[in-house]
Amino acid sequence: MMYWYFDPCRKQHPHRSSHKSQKTAERTYLDELQGKNVKINRGGPNSIEGRLVSVESDYLVVRTMEGTTYVKTSHIKSITDLDQSSSGGSTGGRSAGRSAGRSPGNRTGKKPGFIKAANFKGVLSALNKKFVQVNWGGPEKVEGFLADVGSTHILVVSAHQKVDIPIDHIQTVKVEARRTSGGSGGSAGSGGSADAKGNNKTATRRGAAPVNKGTALKRRSGR
């Protein structure tokens, strides 16, 4: 298992040449992890595990159990190579990661199964007017309808409330797929309740007949 810590203050580095070499090293390491299982951030509510699908200009594309997630690179504290222990060596493992992450799209010419934009803001623009989850966890996690994407903020309607979120503070974003399945489930649920009501009415009608016959028999016997 191998991990890499990112310098959160790299934008304020006093030496430009050192900053450039640091950024190049980070980019190289991320490129070598494509197609491999990784863990972004060591722990806490913002720790994400999944397969690193693509490395873009300022964001990563990670396939997780909850769907494709777009992670802004500037908010990453560390990234761990979860396949390192079983790869049989760092060079071979990274070469396999590069070919697994890049070959399919380049050779077949098919469109990638994720949003490929110029930057992270472009991803937000592509998700406009959709149900999304902003941030992975913790108190800053917001689920709702992405109503608008501005130059510096986005507007999310969550639980009938308008939430204004600065784009610089967004760590991750992904499509909230549960809303789609929930809608169909709701329809099925309403249909089920309607069927249940119909069955109850039928049962009531069927149950009413014996009671009436019994009452009629008692009246006849009384006579």
PyMOL commands that set and color helices and strands:
alter all, ss='L'
color gray80, all
select helices_A, chain A and resi 10-12+16-32+73-75+84-86+90-108+120-126+167-169+178-222
alter helices_A, ss='H'
color red, helices_A
select strands_A, chain A and resi 2-5+37-40+48-55+59-64+67-72+78-81+131-134+142-149+153-158+161-166+172-175
alter strands_A, ss='S'
color yellow, strands_A
deselect
rebuild
show_as cartoon
